């Protein structure tokens, strides 16, 4: 089975950024809204994926959408907060926190 181009691209980029590439897990779901790609990484690598003020995550999302457009698909990325993450007691997902930064 060949890997979808969006999943292959995301795995390649993320594994190059993190310290624990074997912990990178990417899942892909297709529905009527398009393609949802979900990313799980080692808790210690979350900062590298999100980047300062969310810039790295935003750039990865932008590039992933370009890969999707090339393949006639609307691709969205969800970054899961890992178990044991540095929770602040606020029940927001990583994506909601990045969006609230307003960048």
N, CA, C and O atoms as CSV, one atom per row, in Angstrom:
chain,resi,resn,atom,element,x,y,z
A,1,UNK,N,N,0.843,-1.179,0.000
A,1,UNK,CA,C,0.000,0.000,0.000
A,1,UNK,C,C,0.892,1.246,0.000
A,1,UNK,O,O,1.787,1.374,0.835
A,2,UNK,N,N,0.645,2.150,-0.929
A,2,UNK,CA,C,1.433,3.378,-0.984
A,2,UNK,C,C,0.827,4.413,-0.051
A,2,UNK,O,O,-0.382,4.453,0.177
A,3,UNK,N,N,1.698,5.235,0.471
A,3,UNK,CA,C,1.272,6.265,1.408
A,3,UNK,C,C,0.741,7.476,0.655
A,3,UNK,O,O,1.250,7.827,-0.410
A,4,UNK,N,N,-0.284,8.111,1.213
A,4,UNK,CA,C,-0.835,9.327,0.610
A,4,UNK,C,C,0.228,10.423,0.631
A,4,UNK,O,O,1.024,10.490,1.568
A,5,UNK,N,N,0.252,11.291,-0.396
A,5,UNK,CA,C,1.287,12.340,-0.460
A,5,UNK,C,C,1.273,13.288,0.736
A,5,UNK,O,O,2.334,13.714,1.191
A,6,UNK,N,N,0.089,13.627,1.255
A,6,UNK,CA,C,0.040,14.542,2.391
A,6,UNK,C,C,0.617,13.915,3.654
A,6,UNK,O,O,1.311,14.584,4.419
A,7,UNK,N,N,0.335,12.640,3.874
A,7,UNK,CA,C,0.867,11.942,5.046
A,7,UNK,C,C,2.383,11.780,4.919
A,7,UNK,O,O,3.117,12.007,5.880
A,8,UNK,N,N,2.843,11.391,3.743
A,8,UNK,CA,C,4.279,11.222,3.519
A,8,UNK,C,C,5.017,12.539,3.739
A,8,UNK,O,O,6.076,12.560,4.366
A,9,UNK,N,N,4.461,13.639,3.225
A,9,UNK,CA,C,5.077,14.952,3.388
A,9,UNK,C,C,5.150,15.338,4.867
A,9,UNK,O,O,6.199,15.760,5.354
A,10,UNK,N,N,4.022,15.190,5.577
A,10,UNK,CA,C,3.986,15.580,6.984
A,10,UNK,C,C,4.970,14.756,7.805
A,10,UNK,O,O,5.698,15.306,8.630
A,11,UNK,N,N,4.998,13.456,7.589
A,11,UNK,CA,C,5.937,12.610,8.334
A,11,UNK,C,C,7.379,13.029,8.063
A,11,UNK,O,O,8.188,13.105,8.988
A,12,UNK,N,N,7.699,13.297,6.810
A,12,UNK,CA,C,9.060,13.689,6.445
A,12,UNK,C,C,9.477,14.972,7.159
A,12,UNK,O,O,10.561,15.039,7.738
A,13,UNK,N,N,8.622,15.983,7.117
A,13,UNK,CA,C,8.942,17.283,7.719
A,13,UNK,C,C,9.035,17.165,9.237
A,13,UNK,O,O,10.001,17.633,9.839
A,14,UNK,N,N,8.037,16.543,9.854
A,14,UNK,CA,C,8.001,16.476,11.313
A,14,UNK,C,C,9.150,15.632,11.853
A,14,UNK,O,O,9.780,16.013,12.840
A,15,UNK,N,N,9.429,14.502,11.230
A,15,UNK,CA,C,10.524,13.649,11.707
A,15,UNK,C,C,11.875,14.358,11.603
A,15,UNK,O,O,12.790,14.062,12.370
A,16,UNK,N,N,12.002,15.288,10.665
A,16,UNK,CA,C,13.248,16.053,10.539
A,16,UNK,C,C,13.372,17.107,11.640
A,16,UNK,O,O,14.481,17.541,11.953
A,17,UNK,N,N,12.253,17.523,12.229
A,17,UNK,CA,C,12.264,18.575,13.248
A,17,UNK,C,C,12.426,18.059,14.675
A,17,UNK,O,O,12.982,18.758,15.521
A,18,UNK,N,N,11.954,16.861,14.951
A,18,UNK,CA,C,11.854,16.382,16.332
A,18,UNK,C,C,13.074,15.573,16.768
A,18,UNK,O,O,13.873,15.121,15.947
A,19,UNK,N,N,13.193,15.404,18.089
A,19,UNK,CA,C,14.270,14.585,18.660
A,19,UNK,C,C,13.892,13.113,18.741
A,19,UNK,O,O,14.767,12.254,18.846
A,20,UNK,N,N,12.603,12.814,18.694
A,20,UNK,CA,C,12.114,11.429,18.806
A,20,UNK,C,C,11.279,11.071,17.569
A,20,UNK,O,O,10.057,10.960,17.670
A,21,UNK,N,N,11.914,10.888,16.408
A,21,UNK,CA,C,11.145,10.612,15.183
A,21,UNK,C,C,10.345,9.313,15.224
A,21,UNK,O,O,9.344,9.180,14.520
A,22,UNK,N,N,10.777,8.358,16.040
A,22,UNK,CA,C,10.029,7.090,16.099
A,22,UNK,C,C,8.680,7.263,16.810
A,22,UNK,O,O,7.805,6.406,16.686
A,23,UNK,N,N,8.505,8.363,17.553
A,23,UNK,CA,C,7.244,8.616,18.253
A,23,UNK,C,C,6.228,9.380,17.400
A,23,UNK,O,O,5.105,9.609,17.847
A,24,UNK,N,N,6.600,9.772,16.193
A,24,UNK,CA,C,5.701,10.533,15.324
A,24,UNK,C,C,4.655,9.582,14.735
A,24,UNK,O,O,4.988,8.563,14.130
A,25,UNK,N,N,3.385,9.942,14.928
A,25,UNK,CA,C,2.291,9.142,14.373
A,25,UNK,C,C,1.350,10.073,13.618
A,25,UNK,O,O,0.914,11.096,14.145
A,26,UNK,N,N,1.048,9.708,12.393
A,26,UNK,CA,C,0.156,10.502,11.554
A,26,UNK,C,C,-1.012,9.627,11.138
A,26,UNK,O,O,-0.822,8.523,10.628
A,27,UNK,N,N,-2.233,10.129,11.358
A,27,UNK,CA,C,-3.421,9.415,10.897
A,27,UNK,C,C,-4.177,10.324,9.942
A,27,UNK,O,O,-4.125,11.548,10.054
A,28,UNK,N,N,-4.879,9.707,9.003
A,28,UNK,CA,C,-5.572,10.455,7.954
A,28,UNK,C,C,-7.004,9.963,7.854
A,28,UNK,O,O,-7.252,8.763,7.742
A,29,UNK,N,N,-7.959,10.912,7.896
A,29,UNK,CA,C,-9.375,10.589,7.781
A,29,UNK,C,C,-9.979,11.475,6.700
A,29,UNK,O,O,-9.744,12.683,6.670
A,30,UNK,N,N,-10.763,10.863,5.811
A,30,UNK,CA,C,-11.431,11.607,4.752
A,30,UNK,C,C,-12.923,11.623,5.041
A,30,UNK,O,O,-13.524,10.582,5.307
A,31,UNK,N,N,-13.525,12.822,4.988
A,31,UNK,CA,C,-14.972,12.939,5.143
A,31,UNK,C,C,-15.493,13.984,4.169
A,31,UNK,O,O,-14.774,14.409,3.265
A,32,UNK,N,N,-16.744,14.398,4.352
A,32,UNK,CA,C,-17.340,15.347,3.406
A,32,UNK,C,C,-16.691,16.726,3.471
A,32,UNK,O,O,-16.814,17.507,2.527
A,33,UNK,N,N,-16.002,17.039,4.566
A,33,UNK,CA,C,-15.326,18.333,4.713
A,33,UNK,C,C,-13.938,18.347,4.078
A,33,UNK,O,O,-13.354,19.413,3.885
A,34,UNK,N,N,-13.415,17.181,3.755
A,34,UNK,CA,C,-12.074,17.098,3.181
A,34,UNK,C,C,-11.248,16.061,3.911
A,34,UNK,O,O,-11.761,15.032,4.351
A,35,UNK,N,N,-9.965,16.344,4.035
A,35,UNK,CA,C,-9.026,15.418,4.657
A,35,UNK,C,C,-8.585,16.012,5.993
A,35,UNK,O,O,-8.200,17.179,6.064
A,36,UNK,N,N,-8.643,15.208,7.043
A,36,UNK,CA,C,-8.129,15.619,8.340
A,36,UNK,C,C,-6.926,14.746,8.660
A,36,UNK,O,O,-7.040,13.525,8.777
A,37,UNK,N,N,-5.784,15.382,8.796
A,37,UNK,CA,C,-4.556,14.680,9.155
A,37,UNK,C,C,-4.264,15.025,10.605
A,37,UNK,O,O,-4.181,16.199,10.966
A,38,UNK,N,N,-4.108,13.999,11.438
A,38,UNK,CA,C,-3.867,14.193,12.860
A,38,UNK,C,C,-2.435,13.790,13.185
A,38,UNK,O,O,-1.955,12.740,12.756
A,39,UNK,N,N,-1.762,14.644,13.951
A,39,UNK,CA,C,-0.356,14.444,14.292
A,39,UNK,C,C,-0.204,14.216,15.783
A,39,UNK,O,O,-0.726,14.979,16.596
A,40,UNK,N,N,0.519,13.156,16.138
A,40,UNK,CA,C,0.896,12.880,17.527
A,40,UNK,C,C,2.412,12.826,17.593
A,40,UNK,O,O,3.050,12.174,16.767
A,41,UNK,N,N,2.992,13.512,18.578
A,41,UNK,CA,C,4.445,13.499,18.765
A,41,UNK,C,C,4.763,13.278,20.233
A,41,UNK,O,O,3.877,13.340,21.085
A,42,UNK,N,N,6.026,13.022,20.523
A,42,UNK,CA,C,6.518,12.891,21.880
A,42,UNK,C,C,6.279,14.204,22.623
A,42,UNK,O,O,6.459,15.273,22.041
A,43,UNK,N,N,5.875,14.149,23.901
A,43,UNK,CA,C,5.623,15.388,24.650
A,43,UNK,C,C,6.803,16.361,24.645
A,43,UNK,O,O,6.601,17.576,24.644
A,44,UNK,N,N,8.014,15.845,24.643
A,44,UNK,CA,C,9.193,16.704,24.636
A,44,UNK,C,C,9.413,17.426,23.318
A,44,UNK,O,O,10.201,18.370,23.252
A,45,UNK,N,N,8.731,16.997,22.277
A,45,UNK,CA,C,8.905,17.599,20.948
A,45,UNK,C,C,7.813,18.609,20.591
A,45,UNK,O,O,7.860,19.204,19.514
A,46,UNK,N,N,6.842,18.811,21.463
A,46,UNK,CA,C,5.733,19.708,21.135
A,46,UNK,C,C,6.214,21.128,20.835
A,46,UNK,O,O,5.718,21.764,19.906
A,47,UNK,N,N,7.156,21.619,21.600
A,47,UNK,CA,C,7.668,22.972,21.382
A,47,UNK,C,C,8.286,23.142,20.015
A,47,UNK,O,O,8.154,24.198,19.396
A,48,UNK,N,N,8.960,22.109,19.537
A,48,UNK,CA,C,9.586,22.173,18.216
A,48,UNK,C,C,8.540,22.188,17.111
A,48,UNK,O,O,8.744,22.823,16.077
A,49,UNK,N,N,7.428,21.501,17.313
A,49,UNK,CA,C,6.373,21.437,16.306
A,49,UNK,C,C,5.555,22.722,16.291
A,49,UNK,O,O,5.202,23.225,15.224
A,50,UNK,N,N,5.256,23.252,17.466
A,50,UNK,CA,C,4.458,24.475,17.535
A,50,UNK,C,C,5.307,25.687,17.177
A,50,UNK,O,O,4.862,26.547,16.417
A,51,UNK,N,N,6.511,25.768,17.707
A,51,UNK,CA,C,7.386,26.903,17.423
A,51,UNK,C,C,7.002,28.129,18.217
A,51,UNK,O,O,5.975,28.160,18.895
A,52,UNK,N,N,7.840,29.129,18.121
A,52,UNK,CA,C,7.586,30.371,18.855
A,52,UNK,C,C,6.327,31.037,18.313
A,52,UNK,O,O,6.210,31.275,17.111
A,53,UNK,N,N,5.409,31.327,19.188
A,53,UNK,CA,C,4.096,31.918,18.873
A,53,UNK,C,C,3.334,31.146,17.789
A,53,UNK,O,O,2.510,31.725,17.081
A,54,UNK,N,N,3.604,29.860,17.659
A,54,UNK,CA,C,2.846,29.036,16.722
A,54,UNK,C,C,3.290,29.121,15.277
A,54,UNK,O,O,2.612,28.599,14.392
A,55,UNK,N,N,4.418,29.773,15.020
A,55,UNK,CA,C,4.840,29.979,13.636
A,55,UNK,C,C,5.194,28.685,12.908
A,55,UNK,O,O,4.883,28.547,11.724
A,56,UNK,N,N,5.831,27.742,13.582
A,56,UNK,CA,C,6.193,26.486,12.916
A,56,UNK,C,C,4.942,25.696,12.553
A,56,UNK,O,O,4.830,25.183,11.439
A,57,UNK,N,N,3.999,25.595,13.490
A,57,UNK,CA,C,2.750,24.876,13.217
A,57,UNK,C,C,1.990,25.533,12.071
A,57,UNK,O,O,1.435,24.846,11.213
A,58,UNK,N,N,1.966,26.850,12.057
A,58,UNK,CA,C,1.267,27.576,10.993
A,58,UNK,C,C,1.926,27.296,9.637
A,58,UNK,O,O,1.233,27.094,8.640
A,59,UNK,N,N,3.246,27.284,9.602
A,59,UNK,CA,C,3.967,27.014,8.352
A,59,UNK,C,C,3.726,25.583,7.868
A,59,UNK,O,O,3.539,25.353,6.674
A,60,UNK,N,N,3.730,24.627,8.794
A,60,UNK,CA,C,3.464,23.234,8.423
A,60,UNK,C,C,2.063,23.108,7.857
A,60,UNK,O,O,1.858,22.424,6.854
A,61,UNK,N,N,1.087,23.764,8.492
A,61,UNK,CA,C,-0.300,23.724,7.994
A,61,UNK,C,C,-0.400,24.306,6.593
A,61,UNK,O,O,-1.072,23.747,5.726
A,62,UNK,N,N,0.276,25.440,6.374
A,62,UNK,CA,C,0.234,26.084,5.059
A,62,UNK,C,C,0.807,25.168,3.988
A,62,UNK,O,O,0.206,24.995,2.928
A,63,UNK,N,N,1.968,24.580,4.262
A,63,UNK,CA,C,2.595,23.684,3.281
A,63,UNK,C,C,1.745,22.442,3.043
A,63,UNK,O,O,1.653,21.956,1.916
A,64,UNK,N,N,1.126,21.929,4.103
A,64,UNK,CA,C,0.272,20.748,3.955
A,64,UNK,C,C,-0.945,21.058,3.090
A,64,UNK,O,O,-1.379,20.212,2.308
A,65,UNK,N,N,-1.500,22.262,3.222
A,65,UNK,CA,C,-2.627,22.658,2.370
A,65,UNK,C,C,-2.201,22.760,0.910
A,65,UNK,O,O,-2.972,22.421,0.012
A,66,UNK,N,N,-0.977,23.224,0.669
A,66,UNK,CA,C,-0.464,23.305,-0.701
A,66,UNK,C,C,-0.332,21.909,-1.296
A,66,UNK,O,O,-0.702,21.685,-2.449
A,67,UNK,N,N,0.195,20.970,-0.513
A,67,UNK,CA,C,0.286,19.578,-0.977
A,67,UNK,C,C,-1.108,19.055,-1.294
A,67,UNK,O,O,-1.299,18.360,-2.293
A,68,UNK,N,N,-2.080,19.383,-0.452
A,68,UNK,CA,C,-3.461,18.955,-0.687
A,68,UNK,C,C,-4.038,19.548,-1.956
A,68,UNK,O,O,-4.682,18.849,-2.737
A,69,UNK,N,N,-3.806,20.854,-2.165
A,69,UNK,CA,C,-4.331,21.504,-3.375
A,69,UNK,C,C,-3.764,20.857,-4.628
A,69,UNK,O,O,-4.469,20.701,-5.625
A,70,UNK,N,N,-2.500,20.484,-4.577
A,70,UNK,CA,C,-1.868,19.840,-5.727
A,70,UNK,C,C,-2.557,18.506,-6.044
A,70,UNK,O,O,-2.564,18.058,-7.191
A,71,UNK,N,N,-3.126,17.889,-5.026
A,71,UNK,CA,C,-3.813,16.609,-5.191
A,71,UNK,C,C,-5.333,16.759,-5.113
A,71,UNK,O,O,-6.044,15.787,-4.857
A,72,UNK,N,N,-5.832,17.991,-5.336
A,72,UNK,CA,C,-7.273,18.274,-5.356
A,72,UNK,C,C,-7.981,17.851,-4.079
A,72,UNK,O,O,-9.056,17.254,-4.128
A,73,UNK,N,N,-7.376,18.160,-2.930
A,73,UNK,CA,C,-7.988,17.819,-1.647
A,73,UNK,C,C,-7.830,18.992,-0.686
A,73,UNK,O,O,-6.823,19.700,-0.707
A,74,UNK,N,N,-8.835,19.180,0.150
A,74,UNK,CA,C,-8.746,20.192,1.213
A,74,UNK,C,C,-8.205,19.487,2.448
A,74,UNK,O,O,-8.876,18.633,3.028
A,75,UNK,N,N,-6.989,19.848,2.848
A,75,UNK,CA,C,-6.312,19.156,3.936
A,75,UNK,C,C,-6.201,20.076,5.149
A,75,UNK,O,O,-5.759,21.219,5.038
A,76,UNK,N,N,-6.607,19.563,6.296
A,76,UNK,CA,C,-6.454,20.271,7.566
A,76,UNK,C,C,-5.596,19.437,8.495
A,76,UNK,O,O,-5.613,18.208,8.431
A,77,UNK,N,N,-4.844,20.107,9.362
A,77,UNK,CA,C,-3.961,19.435,10.309
A,77,UNK,C,C,-4.440,19.678,11.730
A,77,UNK,O,O,-4.711,20.813,12.123
A,78,UNK,N,N,-4.541,18.602,12.491
A,78,UNK,CA,C,-4.844,18.686,13.914
A,78,UNK,C,C,-3.634,18.145,14.656
A,78,UNK,O,O,-3.163,17.044,14.374
A,79,UNK,N,N,-3.135,18.925,15.606
A,79,UNK,CA,C,-1.997,18.494,16.417
A,79,UNK,C,C,-2.542,18.105,17.784
A,79,UNK,O,O,-3.074,18.945,18.509
A,80,UNK,N,N,-2.409,16.832,18.132
A,80,UNK,CA,C,-2.911,16.356,19.414
A,80,UNK,C,C,-1.932,16.697,20.519
A,80,UNK,O,O,-0.722,16.526,20.372
A,81,UNK,N,N,-2.475,17.186,21.638
A,81,UNK,CA,C,-1.631,17.404,22.805
A,81,UNK,C,C,-1.335,16.040,23.408
A,81,UNK,O,O,-2.259,15.269,23.666
A,82,UNK,N,N,-0.066,15.727,23.636
A,82,UNK,CA,C,0.280,14.393,24.144
A,82,UNK,C,C,-0.141,14.207,25.592
A,82,UNK,O,O,-0.264,15.174,26.343
A,83,UNK,N,N,-0.363,12.948,25.978
A,83,UNK,CA,C,-0.646,12.641,27.376
A,83,UNK,C,C,0.570,13.047,28.195
A,83,UNK,O,O,1.710,12.823,27.787
A,84,UNK,N,N,0.321,13.635,29.331
A,84,UNK,CA,C,1.435,14.075,30.163
A,84,UNK,C,C,2.011,15.392,29.702
A,84,UNK,O,O,3.090,15.789,30.142
A,85,UNK,N,N,1.292,16.087,28.805
A,85,UNK,CA,C,1.755,17.387,28.348
A,85,UNK,C,C,1.701,18.395,29.479
A,85,UNK,O,O,1.133,18.123,30.537
A,86,UNK,N,N,2.281,19.536,29.260
A,86,UNK,CA,C,2.335,20.561,30.297
A,86,UNK,C,C,1.007,21.292,30.369
A,86,UNK,O,O,0.901,22.444,29.949
A,87,UNK,N,N,0.002,20.627,30.896
A,87,UNK,CA,C,-1.321,21.219,31.000
A,87,UNK,C,C,-1.340,22.364,31.989
A,87,UNK,O,O,-0.667,22.306,33.018
A,88,UNK,N,N,-2.090,23.388,31.699
A,88,UNK,CA,C,-2.177,24.545,32.584
A,88,UNK,C,C,-3.510,24.566,33.312
A,88,UNK,O,O,-3.856,25.554,33.959
A,89,UNK,N,N,-4.257,23.472,33.206
A,89,UNK,CA,C,-5.565,23.459,33.815
A,89,UNK,C,C,-6.627,24.033,32.896
A,89,UNK,O,O,-7.819,23.922,33.184
A,90,UNK,N,N,-6.218,24.640,31.801
A,90,UNK,CA,C,-7.151,25.204,30.834
A,90,UNK,C,C,-7.479,24.105,29.842
A,90,UNK,O,O,-6.574,23.469,29.302
A,91,UNK,N,N,-8.747,23.872,29.595
A,91,UNK,CA,C,-9.126,22.775,28.711
A,91,UNK,C,C,-9.241,23.257,27.268
A,91,UNK,O,O,-10.334,23.328,26.705
A,92,UNK,N,N,-8.096,23.586,26.685
A,92,UNK,CA,C,-8.036,23.970,25.283
A,92,UNK,C,C,-7.136,22.974,24.564
A,92,UNK,O,O,-6.172,22.464,25.136
A,93,UNK,N,N,-7.463,22.705,23.304
A,93,UNK,CA,C,-6.578,21.874,22.520
A,93,UNK,C,C,-5.400,22.723,22.066
A,93,UNK,O,O,-5.450,23.952,22.133
A,94,UNK,N,N,-4.353,22.076,21.610
A,94,UNK,CA,C,-3.190,22.794,21.091
A,94,UNK,C,C,-3.620,23.709,19.952
A,94,UNK,O,O,-3.162,24.849,19.862
A,95,UNK,N,N,-4.498,23.216,19.083
A,95,UNK,CA,C,-4.963,24.013,17.948
A,95,UNK,C,C,-5.711,25.260,18.417
A,95,UNK,O,O,-5.536,26.337,17.848
A,96,UNK,N,N,-6.542,25.122,19.448
A,96,UNK,CA,C,-7.271,26.276,19.966
A,96,UNK,C,C,-6.320,27.309,20.564
A,96,UNK,O,O,-6.529,28.513,20.417
A,97,UNK,N,N,-5.276,26.830,21.239
A,97,UNK,CA,C,-4.302,27.755,21.809
A,97,UNK,C,C,-3.558,28.514,20.729
A,97,UNK,O,O,-3.330,29.716,20.860
A,98,UNK,N,N,-3.176,27.822,19.657
A,98,UNK,CA,C,-2.474,28.474,18.551
A,98,UNK,C,C,-3.385,29.505,17.887
A,98,UNK,O,O,-2.952,30.614,17.575
A,99,UNK,N,N,-4.644,29.134,17.672
A,99,UNK,CA,C,-5.594,30.064,17.065
A,99,UNK,C,C,-5.815,31.292,17.943
A,99,UNK,O,O,-5.978,32.399,17.430
A,100,UNK,N,N,-5.822,31.105,19.264
A,100,UNK,CA,C,-6.062,32.230,20.164
A,100,UNK,C,C,-4.896,33.212,20.192
A,100,UNK,O,O,-5.052,34.338,20.662
A,101,UNK,N,N,-3.732,32.802,19.697
A,101,UNK,CA,C,-2.591,33.714,19.634
A,101,UNK,C,C,-2.804,34.786,18.577
A,101,UNK,O,O,-2.183,35.848,18.626
A,102,UNK,N,N,-3.682,34.507,17.625
A,102,UNK,CA,C,-4.033,35.496,16.604
A,102,UNK,C,C,-2.938,35.761,15.600
A,102,UNK,O,O,-2.820,36.872,15.084
A,103,UNK,N,N,-2.137,34.751,15.318
A,103,UNK,CA,C,-1.074,34.928,14.314
A,103,UNK,C,C,-1.491,34.408,12.975
A,103,UNK,O,O,-0.720,34.477,12.018
